[in-house]
Structure formats: C-alpha cells, structure tokens
Amino acid sequence: MTFQDTQLQQYYDLHLGKVANALGELGPVHTLIAAHVWFAMLEGAHSARVHEIIDRLLSAPMRPALRRWYGRSGVEIDSTAVDVRSQLSRLAGERFDSMPEIPLNPS
C-alpha cells in the first residue's frame, strides 16, 4: 500500500512487517487501525494523515477485510478500538461488529 505522506508510509511499512505473518490478510487492517489511533492521538482526528487512513480503511478493496476484522467472534477490543469502529461505521453507513453465527440449514 502506498501513501502520499512519508511518515505514514514509514509507520505502515514498519508495523505491517511486524504483524504480517501472524495476521495474514488482516495485517493491513490491524496496521491501519493502529496508525489511526497513533496519528489521531498525536495530531488530532482531523489531520490529513488520519483522513488518508480512514479513506484507505473504507475503500472498496479494504472493506471486506475490515468486516472480517471486526466480525471475528470472541475477540474483545478496548475502548479506543470501539471508538474507531463506531467512527468507521458511521462514515460507511454500515455496522462493523461481530455478528452471531447463523447456521446454514436452520431446523
């Protein structure tokens, strides 16, 4: 993934390299959410970097992985991650949270 901002690119590359093997296809989502939290804390929620991160998270290619990230069952997330999820859900007009598993052939 290529970013316009060099600091954001460095952060993404460094952190993705640390989690890529463990998280596979969800590594980019994890890294973007961590970058969102970091840059929002440093620069505020309306910084250009934070907006670029949000744009990437909500992009069509990332949306399925974002759904899987938040749809993982049995995973507890902290209040900061809940806030990010709420913001993304509001912006996307879609709920990103774990859904109860529905059997394919209900009886």
N, C-alpha and C positions, 0 to 999 in steps of 0.2 A: 504494500500500500504506500502510495506516495502522497506527501503532504506539502502544501505551499510553505509552511513555516518550518524552518530548520530545527528549532528547538523541539517542536512537536515531533518531527521526524526522528530525531535522536532518541527522544523518550520512547516513542513507539518501537523503534528497532531494538533498543536495549531490552525493554521489558518483554516484548514478544519473544525474543531469543531465550529468555528465562523460563517461559511457560509453554512454548510451542509444543514440546514433546509431551508434556503432561496433559495439555488440554486439547490438542489437535485442532480441529476446525473451530473450536470455541475460543482458542487463544486470542484471535484478533478482537473478539467482543470483550473478553476479560481485559485486555490491554487498553482498549478504547475507553472502557468504563473507568479503569484506574487513572488513565490520563485525564479524563473528565473531572474526576474528583480532585486530582492534583492541581490542575490548572485553574479550576474554579476556586479552589482554596487560595491559591497564590494571586490570581488576577481578578477574581470575581466572575459571576455567572455570565456576564455579558461580554467577556473578552473574545477577540477574534479566534483564538485557539479553541476555546470552549465551543464556539459556534461551528467551527470546522469539524470538531469531534462529533457533535450532535448530528451534523449533516451526514457524516460517514456512517454513524450508527443507524440512522434512519433511512439510509439509501436502500434501493431495491435489492442490490446484491447482498447486503448485510442483514436485511430484515429477517430472513429465515433463521440465521444463526442467533440473532437477538431473541427471537421467540424461543428457540431451544435453550438458550442461556437462562432465561427467566422461567421457562417451563419445566426445568429439572425438578423432579419431585424429591422431597425430603431434604432439600438444601435450605439452610437458614441463612438469611442475609441481614447485614447490620442496617442501622437506621439511615446511614448515608446512601447505601445501595438502594434502599427503599425509596428515598427521595429522588435518586436518579431515575429509577424505574417509573415513578409517578410522573416525573417531568417528561420522559420519553413517551409514556402512554398518552399523556395529554397532547403533546405535539403531534403524535402519529394518529390520534383518534382511534387508538387500539389498545386493549389491555394486554400488558406484558406481565403475566403472573402464572404461577403453576395452576394447571387445570386438573381436576380429578380425572383419573384414567377411566374411560368408558369402554366396557367390553365390546368387542366387535360383534358378538352374537348374544345380545341380552336375552335372558329367558323369562 
